[in-house]
């Protein structure tokens, strides 16, 4: 079984089947989620120092920060990860 990889920006990829949610980081609950994940060692920062524009949550409860818009990542999921 082949697993699809989704580009979350700057040469960073995640396995499509492991992502549970893609959310925007602007709300207070998402800020708390990010801070809790950082404290517990579950945070993966894939922004390369840029502004966080989306947060991906995986089935292993890891939180991945991306500098790519949530809508763009969602489109990449819809197209099966073929967009780079």
VEXKE-366954 format. One record per residue (C-alpha): residue number from 1; residue in one letter; y negated, z, x negated. Coordinates in steps of 0.1 Angstrom, whole numbers, always signed. Last residue first. Example, Ala and Ser with C-alpha at 12.3 -4.5 7.8 and 13.67 -1.06 7.14 Angstrom:
BEGIN
(node 2, 'S', (+11, +71, -137)),
(node 1, 'A', (+45, +78, -123)),
//
This chain:
BEGIN
(node 84, 'X', (-210, -50, -41)),
(node 83, 'X', (-198, -62, -7)),
(node 82, 'X', (-160, -66, -4)),
(node 81, 'X', (-154, -30, +6)),
(node 80, 'X', (-135, -38, +38)),
(node 79, 'X', (-164, -55, +56)),
(node 78, 'X', (-169, -25, +80)),
(node 77, 'X', (-168, +0, +51)),
(node 76, 'X', (-194, -20, +32)),
(node 75, 'X', (-216, -20, +64)),
(node 74, 'X', (-213, +18, +65)),
(node 73, 'X', (-224, +21, +29)),
(node 72, 'X', (-255, +0, +38)),
(node 71, 'X', (-262, +21, +68)),
(node 70, 'X', (-259, +54, +48)),
(node 69, 'X', (-286, +41, +24)),
(node 68, 'X', (-275, +40, -13)),
(node 67, 'X', (-285, +68, -37)),
(node 66, 'X', (-252, +85, -31)),
(node 65, 'X', (-242, +122, -30)),
(node 64, 'X', (-204, +129, -26)),
(node 63, 'X', (-193, +161, -9)),
(node 62, 'X', (-156, +171, -14)),
(node 61, 'X', (-138, +186, +16)),
(node 60, 'X', (-105, +170, +6)),
(node 59, 'X', (-108, +147, +36)),
(node 58, 'X', (-141, +134, +21)),
(node 57, 'X', (-177, +138, +31)),
(node 56, 'X', (-202, +112, +20)),
(node 55, 'X', (-239, +120, +18)),
(node 54, 'X', (-266, +94, +19)),
(node 53, 'X', (-301, +86, +5)),
(node 52, 'X', (-301, +110, -24)),
(node 51, 'X', (-331, +101, -46)),
(node 50, 'X', (-322, +88, -81)),
(node 49, 'X', (-308, +107, -111)),
(node 48, 'X', (-276, +86, -113)),
(node 47, 'X', (-270, +91, -76)),
(node 46, 'X', (-233, +97, -78)),
(node 45, 'X', (-234, +135, -77)),
(node 44, 'X', (-200, +149, -68)),
(node 43, 'X', (-202, +183, -52)),
(node 42, 'X', (-170, +204, -47)),
(node 41, 'X', (-178, +231, -73)),
(node 40, 'X', (-182, +259, -48)),
(node 39, 'X', (-219, +264, -55)),
(node 38, 'X', (-226, +227, -53)),
(node 37, 'X', (-206, +223, -21)),
(node 36, 'X', (-226, +251, -5)),
(node 35, 'X', (-258, +235, -16)),
(node 34, 'X', (-249, +201, -2)),
(node 33, 'X', (-237, +216, +31)),
(node 32, 'X', (-269, +236, +34)),
(node 31, 'X', (-290, +205, +29)),
(node 30, 'X', (-268, +187, +54)),
(node 29, 'X', (-273, +215, +79)),
(node 28, 'X', (-311, +213, +74)),
(node 27, 'X', (-313, +176, +81)),
(node 26, 'X', (-325, +149, +57)),
(node 25, 'X', (-293, +141, +39)),
(node 24, 'X', (-281, +112, +60)),
(node 23, 'X', (-244, +112, +69)),
(node 22, 'X', (-212, +93, +60)),
(node 21, 'X', (-181, +109, +73)),
(node 20, 'X', (-143, +113, +68)),
(node 19, 'X', (-140, +93, +35)),
(node 18, 'X', (-105, +94, +20)),
(node 17, 'X', (-93, +61, +34)),
(node 16, 'X', (-121, +41, +17)),
(node 15, 'X', (-113, +54, -18)),
(node 14, 'X', (-146, +61, -35)),
(node 13, 'X', (-165, +40, -61)),
(node 12, 'X', (-193, +45, -86)),
(node 11, 'X', (-206, +16, -106)),
(node 10, 'X', (-242, +23, -99)),
(node 9, 'X', (-238, +27, -61)),
(node 8, 'X', (-214, +39, -35)),
(node 7, 'X', (-191, +10, -40)),
(node 6, 'X', (-161, +13, -16)),
(node 5, 'X', (-125, +11, -30)),
(node 4, 'X', (-97, -1, -7)),
(node 3, 'X', (-63, +13, -13)),
(node 2, 'X', (-33, -11, -15)),
(node 1, 'X', (+0, +0, +0)),
//
